[in-house]
Every structure is written in structure tokens, then in C-alpha cells.
Amino acid sequence: MKFSFSTKGWHNISFEEFCNIAADLKFEGIELHNIKNPLFTDKDGAFHEHTAAGTIRKLYEKKLSLPCIDTICNIADNDGFDKSVDEILACIDFAKRLKIPFIRLHAGMAEDIEKATACVVSIIEKTIADAEENGVTLLLETSGIFSNTEILRDTLERFASDSFAASLDMYS
């Protein structure tokens, strides 16, 4: 993975400004948080179908990459199951189009760890084939219920896939 920063929490900044900040501070990439952000998807957004090629060219010129998409869904929330699956599949399609190799998944804390873990497993079962087919790796963030390494290990071991791995969150 590249030395990158996330667009999470940055509001009212153009993608051009993100690129300038990354280049000035010697970062190698920019992690996209929330691909539905109008900054990315509006008609003049950085990754709209009519502007994406130009954006990719600018990234190349500045020697920057897009190493990861950060989902905004909580994959441990059974009530949001369908929305989570839809978001992950949309991220896979977006990643394929822009040649982004990783998608980071977040599972928050839960009172019922077994139920939350079962929800995560079901979501991965519904999305892993698409990730494999499109050359994208789903990264399970080591936070929330997965700050417990035993639960993380057991979940990772359920899937024999190079398209499913962990992303270390140093702060959890």
C-alpha cells in the first residue's frame, strides 16, 4: 500500500487541492472516502464518467495513485445488510473502473458479537466473488469487533481468497 491520506473529514476541498496537498507533503496516494460524495460524482466531479480520465492523468503527472476506497457502511450492522452489500458492490465497480486495488471495510462495535460477525460473513459471501472477478481486495479494518484478533483471524480463515485481507488500524 502507498503512503496515503484519506479524504474522510475534509469538506469543501476540491480534488485538485487534495492532489496538491498530497504532492506538496510527499504522499504517494489519496484514499477516497465515500464514493457517493458529490466532490467525486457530480457532473464536474473528479470521477464523473466525463472527467475521470483527466483526473487519472493529473494523478499520474503528480506521481500519485488511488490505493484504496474507504466504505462508509458498518458491515456489522444487520439492519443495514442490503445497503452494505450494495455499497461494497458499487465500490468494487468504481475500483475496477479506476484500477484501485483495495476497498476498506469497517465493522463497528456490537453488543451481540456473534450476530455481528455472522452479518459480516454473509456480506463477504455476497461480495467476494465480485472482488475476485474484478481484481480488487477487500480489506477488513482491525477496528470495532475486529480489534479482537481471534475474531479477525477466524473471519479471515473462513475465506480462502487473495481478495480478502486485513487492514491494520493502529489506533484501535
Accessible surface in RSA format (square Angstrom, percent):
REM  Atomic radii and reference values for relative SASA: ProtOr
REM  Chains: A
REM  Algorithm: Lee & Richards
REM  Probe-radius: 1.40
REM  Slices: 20
REM RES _ NUM      All-atoms   Total-Side   Main-Chain    Non-polar    All polar
REM                ABS   REL    ABS   REL    ABS   REL    ABS   REL    ABS   REL
RES MET A   1   137.52  71.2  58.26  38.6  79.26 188.7  45.47  38.7  92.05 122.0
RES LYS A   2   101.74  49.6  93.88  57.6   7.86  18.7  42.20  38.0  59.54  63.4
RES PHE A   3   129.01  64.5 119.57  74.1   9.44  24.6 126.43  76.7   2.58   7.4
RES SER A   4    31.91  27.0   7.72  10.3  24.20  55.7   7.76  16.5  24.16  33.8
RES PHE A   5    28.68  14.3  21.26  13.2   7.41  19.3  28.68  17.4   0.00   0.0
RES SER A   6    30.05  25.4  21.71  29.0   8.34  19.2  21.68  46.2   8.37  11.7
RES THR A   7     7.24   5.1   2.00   2.0   5.24  12.5   1.53   2.0   5.71   8.6
RES LYS A   8   129.12  63.0 115.51  70.9  13.62  32.4  61.92  55.7  67.20  71.6
RES GLY A   9    55.78  68.8   0.00   N/A  55.78  68.8  27.73  76.1  28.06  62.8
RES TRP A  10    92.20  37.0  80.57  39.0  11.63  27.3  67.09  35.8  25.11  40.7
RES HIS A  11   139.44  76.2 120.62  83.8  18.82  48.2  85.22  87.8  54.22  63.1
RES ASN A  12   158.52 109.3 110.79 107.1  47.73 114.9  42.16 101.5 116.36 112.5
RES ILE A  13    38.08  21.7  34.29  25.5   3.79   9.1  35.27  25.4   2.81   7.6
RES SER A  14    48.22  40.7  42.75  57.0   5.48  12.6  40.82  86.9   7.40  10.4
RES PHE A  15    13.19   6.6  10.53   6.5   2.66   6.9  10.53   6.4   2.66   7.6
RES GLU A  16    70.98  40.8  65.51  49.6   5.47  13.0  45.61  88.2  25.37  20.7
RES GLU A  17    84.74  48.6  83.93  63.5   0.81   1.9  29.64  57.3  55.10  45.0
RES PHE A  18     0.26   0.1   0.26   0.2   0.00   0.0   0.26   0.2   0.00   0.0
RES CYS A  19     2.39   1.8   2.39   2.7   0.00   0.0   0.65   1.6   1.75   1.9
RES ASN A  20    55.12  38.0  54.26  52.4   0.86   2.1  18.31  44.1  36.80  35.6
RES ILE A  21    47.22  26.9  45.25  33.7   1.97   4.8  47.22  34.0   0.00   0.0
RES ALA A  22     0.00   0.0   0.00   0.0   0.00   0.0   0.00   0.0   0.00   0.0
RES ALA A  23    32.41  29.8  19.69  30.4  12.72  28.9  24.34  34.3   8.07  21.4
RES ASP A  24   108.80  76.2  85.32  84.9  23.48  55.5  26.12  61.5  82.68  82.5
RES LEU A  25   111.36  62.0  94.59  67.7  16.77  42.2  97.96  68.8  13.40  36.1
RES LYS A  26   165.47  80.7 148.48  91.1  16.99  40.4 109.37  98.4  56.09  59.8
RES PHE A  27    42.49  21.3  34.83  21.6   7.66  19.9  34.83  21.1   7.66  21.9
RES GLU A  28    81.18  46.6  79.23  59.9   1.95   4.6  27.26  52.7  53.92  44.0
RES GLY A  29     0.00   0.0   0.00   N/A   0.00   0.0   0.00   0.0   0.00   0.0
RES ILE A  30     0.00   0.0   0.00   0.0   0.00   0.0   0.00   0.0   0.00   0.0
RES GLU A  31    21.05  12.1  21.05  15.9   0.00   0.0   2.75   5.3  18.30  14.9
RES LEU A  32     0.00   0.0   0.00   0.0   0.00   0.0   0.00   0.0   0.00   0.0
RES HIS A  33    31.97  17.5  30.38  21.1   1.59   4.1  17.51  18.0  14.46  16.8
RES ASN A  34    38.41  26.5  37.65  36.4   0.76   1.8   2.80   6.7  35.61  34.4
RES ILE A  35    13.83   7.9  11.12   8.3   2.71   6.5  11.12   8.0   2.71   7.3
RES LYS A  36   133.15  65.0 117.70  72.2  15.45  36.8  73.65  66.3  59.50  63.4
RES ASN A  37    37.82  26.1  36.66  35.4   1.16   2.8   3.21   7.7  34.60  33.4
RES PRO A  38    80.78  58.9  78.65  71.7   2.13   7.8  79.31  65.5   1.47   9.2
RES LEU A  39    46.41  25.8  33.01  23.6  13.40  33.7  42.63  29.9   3.78  10.2
RES PHE A  40     0.02   0.0   0.00   0.0   0.02   0.0   0.00   0.0   0.02   0.1
RES THR A  41    58.37  41.5  45.49  46.1  12.88  30.7  37.88  50.9  20.49  31.0
RES ASP A  42    73.95  51.8  68.58  68.3   5.37  12.7  15.32  36.1  58.63  58.5
RES LYS A  43   168.66  82.3 157.76  96.8  10.89  25.9 100.49  90.4  68.17  72.6
RES ASP A  44   123.85  86.8  99.42  99.0  24.43  57.8  36.33  85.5  87.52  87.3
RES GLY A  45     4.89   6.0   0.00   N/A   4.89   6.0   4.89  13.4   0.00   0.0
RES ALA A  46    12.24  11.3   3.52   5.4   8.72  19.8   9.97  14.0   2.27   6.0
RES PHE A  47     4.13   2.1   0.10   0.1   4.02  10.5   0.10   0.1   4.02  11.5
RES HIS A  48    39.90  21.8  35.54  24.7   4.36  11.2  18.38  18.9  21.52  25.0
RES GLU A  49   135.49  77.8 105.35  79.7  30.14  71.8  30.38  58.8 105.10  85.8
RES HIS A  50   146.07  79.8 110.57  76.9  35.50  90.8  74.28  76.6  71.78  83.5
RES THR A  51    44.94  32.0  38.64  39.2   6.30  15.0  43.51  58.4   1.43   2.2
RES ALA A  52    10.21   9.4  10.21  15.7   0.00   0.0  10.21  14.4   0.00   0.0
RES ALA A  53    79.68  73.3  65.79 101.5  13.88  31.6  73.15 103.0   6.53  17.3
RES GLY A  54    19.07  23.5   0.00   N/A  19.07  23.5  15.04  41.3   4.03   9.0
RES THR A  55    12.72   9.0  11.15  11.3   1.58   3.8   2.62   3.5  10.11  15.3
RES ILE A  56    64.52  36.7  64.07  47.7   0.45   1.1  64.07  46.1   0.45   1.2
RES ARG A  57   139.72  58.7 134.40  68.5   5.32  12.7  56.02  76.6  83.71  50.7
RES LYS A  58    96.82  47.2  96.31  59.1   0.51   1.2  48.93  44.0  47.89  51.0
RES LEU A  59     5.31   3.0   5.31   3.8   0.00   0.0   5.31   3.7   0.00   0.0
RES TYR A  60   177.99  83.1 168.71  96.0   9.28  24.1 124.51  93.6  53.47  65.9
RES GLU A  61   116.19  66.7  85.18  64.4  31.01  73.8  41.21  79.7  74.97  61.2
RES LYS A  62    69.85  34.1  51.58  31.6  18.27  43.5  28.30  25.5  41.55  44.3
RES LYS A  63   180.42  88.0 155.29  95.3  25.13  59.8 110.54  99.5  69.88  74.4
RES LEU A  64    12.58   7.0   0.95   0.7  11.63  29.2   2.18   1.5  10.40  28.0
RES SER A  65    36.87  31.2  31.30  41.8   5.57  12.8  36.55  77.8   0.32   0.4
RES LEU A  66    10.68   5.9   4.06   2.9   6.61  16.6   4.06   2.9   6.61  17.8
RES PRO A  67     5.65   4.1   3.63   3.3   2.02   7.3   5.65   4.7   0.00   0.0
RES CYS A  68     1.54   1.2   1.54   1.7   0.00   0.0   0.21   0.5   1.33   1.4
RES ILE A  69     0.21   0.1   0.21   0.2   0.00   0.0   0.21   0.2   0.00   0.0
RES ASP A  70     5.85   4.1   5.65   5.6   0.20   0.5   0.00   0.0   5.85   5.8
RES THR A  71     3.68   2.6   0.00   0.0   3.68   8.8   0.39   0.5   3.28   5.0
RES ILE A  72    92.90  52.9  60.61  45.2  32.28  77.8  65.01  46.8  27.89  75.7
RES CYS A  73    17.40  13.2   7.99   8.9   9.41  22.1  16.86  42.7   0.54   0.6
RES ASN A  74    55.51  38.3  48.46  46.8   7.05  17.0  21.32  51.3  34.18  33.0
RES ILE A  75     0.00   0.0   0.00   0.0   0.00   0.0   0.00   0.0   0.00   0.0
RES ALA A  76     8.16   7.5   1.01   1.6   7.16  16.3   1.18   1.7   6.99  18.5
RES ASP A  77    60.63  42.5  54.57  54.3   6.06  14.3  14.10  33.2  46.53  46.4
RES ASN A  78    74.74  51.5  63.69  61.5  11.05  26.6   7.72  18.6  67.03  64.8
RES ASP A  79   143.47 100.5 105.49 105.0  37.98  89.8  33.36  78.5 110.11 109.8
RES GLY A  80    17.26  21.3   0.00   N/A  17.26  21.3  17.02  46.7   0.23   0.5
RES PHE A  81    40.18  20.1  39.81  24.7   0.36   0.9  39.81  24.1   0.36   1.0
RES ASP A  82   104.10  72.9 100.12  99.7   3.98   9.4  31.32  73.7  72.78  72.6
RES LYS A  83   165.20  80.6 160.16  98.3   5.04  12.0 104.59  94.1  60.61  64.6
RES SER A  84     2.00   1.7   2.00   2.7   0.00   0.0   0.00   0.0   2.00   2.8
RES VAL A  85    13.49   8.9  13.49  12.2   0.00   0.0  13.49  11.7   0.00   0.0
RES ASP A  86    91.34  64.0  85.05  84.6   6.29  14.9  26.28  61.8  65.06  64.9
RES GLU A  87    16.20   9.3  15.40  11.7   0.80   1.9   6.63  12.8   9.56   7.8
RES ILE A  88     0.00   0.0   0.00   0.0   0.00   0.0   0.00   0.0   0.00   0.0
RES LEU A  89    57.28  31.9  51.68  37.0   5.59  14.1  52.00  36.5   5.28  14.2
RES ALA A  90    41.16  37.8  30.29  46.7  10.87  24.7  37.78  53.2   3.38   9.0
RES CYS A  91     0.87   0.7   0.87   1.0   0.00   0.0   0.00   0.0   0.87   0.9
RES ILE A  92     2.61   1.5   2.61   1.9   0.00   0.0   2.61   1.9   0.00   0.0
RES ASP A  93    85.88  60.2  83.01  82.6   2.87   6.8  22.09  52.0  63.79  63.6
RES PHE A  94    12.47   6.2  11.56   7.2   0.91   2.4  12.31   7.5   0.16   0.5
RES ALA A  95     0.39   0.4   0.00   0.0   0.39   0.9   0.00   0.0   0.39   1.0
RES LYS A  96   115.41  56.3 103.87  63.7  11.55  27.5  55.75  50.2  59.66  63.6
RES ARG A  97   117.74  49.4  90.99  46.4  26.74  63.7  68.65  93.8  49.09  29.7
RES LEU A  98    18.47  10.3   6.08   4.3  12.39  31.1   8.94   6.3   9.52  25.6
RES LYS A  99   178.55  87.1 150.66  92.4  27.90  66.4 115.96 104.4  62.60  66.7
RES ILE A 100     2.27   1.3   0.13   0.1   2.14   5.2   0.46   0.3   1.82   4.9
RES PRO A 101    56.44  41.1  51.78  47.2   4.66  16.9  55.78  46.0   0.67   4.1
RES PHE A 102    50.43  25.2  50.43  31.2   0.00   0.0  50.43  30.6   0.00   0.0
RES ILE A 103     0.00   0.0   0.00   0.0   0.00   0.0   0.00   0.0   0.00   0.0
RES ARG A 104    44.17  18.5  44.17  22.5   0.00   0.0   7.17   9.8  37.01  22.4
RES LEU A 105     0.00   0.0   0.00   0.0   0.00   0.0   0.00   0.0   0.00   0.0
RES HIS A 106    63.53  34.7  63.50  44.1   0.03   0.1  43.71  45.1  19.82  23.1
RES ALA A 107     0.00   0.0   0.00   0.0   0.00   0.0   0.00   0.0   0.00   0.0
RES GLY A 108    10.57  13.0   0.00   N/A  10.57  13.0  10.57  29.0   0.00   0.0
RES MET A 109   137.14  71.0 110.73  73.3  26.41  62.9 105.76  89.9  31.38  41.6
RES ALA A 110    32.49  29.9  13.81  21.3  18.68  42.5  24.28  34.2   8.20  21.7
RES GLU A 111   187.74 107.8 147.24 111.4  40.50  96.4  68.22 132.0 119.52  97.6
RES ASP A 112    77.10  54.0  68.92  68.6   8.18  19.3  31.61  74.4  45.49  45.4
RES ILE A 113    57.29  32.6  53.88  40.1   3.41   8.2  53.88  38.8   3.41   9.2
RES GLU A 114   147.99  85.0 139.08 105.2   8.91  21.2  55.27 106.9  92.71  75.7
RES LYS A 115   118.33  57.7 110.17  67.6   8.16  19.4  60.45  54.4  57.88  61.6
RES ALA A 116     3.35   3.1   1.38   2.1   1.96   4.5   3.02   4.2   0.33   0.9
RES THR A 117    26.62  18.9  26.62  27.0   0.00   0.0  25.81  34.7   0.81   1.2
RES ALA A 118    57.47  52.8  49.25  76.0   8.22  18.7  55.93  78.8   1.54   4.1
RES CYS A 119     5.11   3.9   0.45   0.5   4.66  10.9   4.48  11.3   0.63   0.7
RES VAL A 120     0.00   0.0   0.00   0.0   0.00   0.0   0.00   0.0   0.00   0.0
RES VAL A 121    10.30   6.8  10.30   9.3   0.00   0.0  10.30   9.0   0.00   0.0
RES SER A 122    42.07  35.6  41.35  55.2   0.73   1.7  12.93  27.5  29.14  40.8
RES ILE A 123     0.00   0.0   0.00   0.0   0.00   0.0   0.00   0.0   0.00   0.0
RES ILE A 124     0.00   0.0   0.00   0.0   0.00   0.0   0.00   0.0   0.00   0.0
RES GLU A 125    97.80  56.2  75.93  57.4  21.87  52.1  28.20  54.5  69.60  56.8
RES LYS A 126   127.82  62.4 103.58  63.6  24.24  57.7  55.10  49.6  72.72  77.5
RES THR A 127     0.00   0.0   0.00   0.0   0.00   0.0   0.00   0.0   0.00   0.0
RES ILE A 128    20.35  11.6  20.35  15.2   0.00   0.0  20.35  14.7   0.00   0.0
RES ALA A 129    58.99  54.2  56.25  86.8   2.74   6.2  56.94  80.2   2.05   5.4
RES ASP A 130    59.11  41.4  59.08  58.8   0.02   0.1   1.84   4.3  57.27  57.1
RES ALA A 131     0.00   0.0   0.00   0.0   0.00   0.0   0.00   0.0   0.00   0.0
RES GLU A 132    86.08  49.4  65.22  49.3  20.85  49.7  25.85  50.0  60.23  49.2
RES GLU A 133   149.43  85.8 111.64  84.5  37.79  90.0  45.44  87.9 103.99  84.9
RES ASN A 134    39.20  27.0  20.95  20.2  18.25  43.9   6.24  15.0  32.95  31.9
RES GLY A 135    62.55  77.1   0.00   N/A  62.55  77.1  37.50 102.9  25.06  56.1
RES VAL A 136     2.08   1.4   1.62   1.5   0.46   1.1   2.03   1.8   0.05   0.1
RES THR A 137    23.90  17.0  23.90  24.2   0.00   0.0   3.99   5.4  19.92  30.1
RES LEU A 138     0.00   0.0   0.00   0.0   0.00   0.0   0.00   0.0   0.00   0.0
RES LEU A 139     9.54   5.3   9.54   6.8   0.00   0.0   9.54   6.7   0.00   0.0
RES LEU A 140     0.00   0.0   0.00   0.0   0.00   0.0   0.00   0.0   0.00   0.0
RES GLU A 141    14.98   8.6  14.98  11.3   0.00   0.0   0.96   1.9  14.02  11.4
RES THR A 142    16.68  11.9  15.18  15.4   1.50   3.6  14.72  19.8   1.96   3.0
RES SER A 143     8.56   7.2   8.56  11.4   0.00   0.0   8.46  18.0   0.10   0.1
RES GLY A 144    13.29  16.4   0.00   N/A  13.29  16.4   4.38  12.0   8.91  20.0
RES ILE A 145     3.11   1.8   0.00   0.0   3.11   7.5   2.19   1.6   0.92   2.5
RES PHE A 146     0.43   0.2   0.00   0.0   0.43   1.1   0.00   0.0   0.43   1.2
RES SER A 147    58.65  49.6  33.17  44.3  25.48  58.7  15.43  32.9  43.21  60.5
RES ASN A 148    71.06  49.0  62.15  60.1   8.91  21.5  22.31  53.7  48.75  47.1
RES THR A 149   105.11  74.8  99.77 101.1   5.34  12.7  67.57  90.8  37.54  56.8
RES GLU A 150   104.07  59.7 101.11  76.5   2.95   7.0  23.74  45.9  80.32  65.6
RES ILE A 151    33.33  19.0  31.66  23.6   1.67   4.0  33.25  23.9   0.08   0.2
RES LEU A 152    17.55   9.8  17.55  12.6   0.00   0.0  17.55  12.3   0.00   0.0
RES ARG A 153   121.55  51.0 117.95  60.1   3.60   8.6  52.79  72.2  68.76  41.7
RES ASP A 154    65.13  45.6  60.76  60.5   4.37  10.3  28.43  66.9  36.70  36.6
RES THR A 155     1.35   1.0   0.60   0.6   0.74   1.8   0.73   1.0   0.62   0.9
RES LEU A 156    44.11  24.6  38.16  27.3   5.96  15.0  38.36  26.9   5.75  15.5
RES GLU A 157   125.60  72.1  93.69  70.9  31.91  76.0  45.01  87.1  80.58  65.8
RES ARG A 158   153.13  64.3 115.19  58.7  37.93  90.3  35.71  48.8 117.42  71.2
RES PHE A 159    29.17  14.6  16.94  10.5  12.23  31.8  20.26  12.3   8.92  25.5
RES ALA A 160   115.47 106.2  68.23 105.3  47.25 107.5  80.65 113.6  34.83  92.3
RES SER A 161    23.98  20.3   3.93   5.2  20.06  46.2   9.83  20.9  14.15  19.8
RES ASP A 162   147.73 103.5 120.99 120.4  26.75  63.2  42.63 100.3 105.11 104.8
RES SER A 163    13.62  11.5  13.50  18.0   0.12   0.3   0.00   0.0  13.62  19.1
RES PHE A 164    13.48   6.7   0.33   0.2  13.16  34.2   0.33   0.2  13.16  37.7
RES ALA A 165    37.82  34.8  34.42  53.1   3.40   7.7  37.82  53.3   0.00   0.0
RES ALA A 166    41.48  38.1  17.98  27.8  23.49  53.4  17.98  25.3  23.49  62.2
RES SER A 167    24.29  20.5  18.77  25.1   5.52  12.7   5.96  12.7  18.33  25.7
RES LEU A 168   143.12  79.7 114.46  81.9  28.66  72.0 114.81  80.6  28.31  76.2
RES ASP A 169    35.00  24.5  24.72  24.6  10.28  24.3   9.96  23.4  25.04  25.0
RES MET A 170   141.51  73.3 107.30  71.0  34.21  81.5  72.65  61.8  68.86  91.2
RES TYR A 171   196.34  91.7 160.51  91.3  35.83  93.2 129.70  97.5  66.65  82.2
RES SER A 172    77.98  65.9  13.08  17.5  64.90 149.5  34.24  72.9  43.74  61.3
END  Absolute sums over single chains surface
CHAIN  1 A     9607.9       7826.0       1781.8       5075.9       4531.9
END  Absolute sums over all chains
TOTAL          9607.9       7826.0       1781.8       5075.9       4531.9
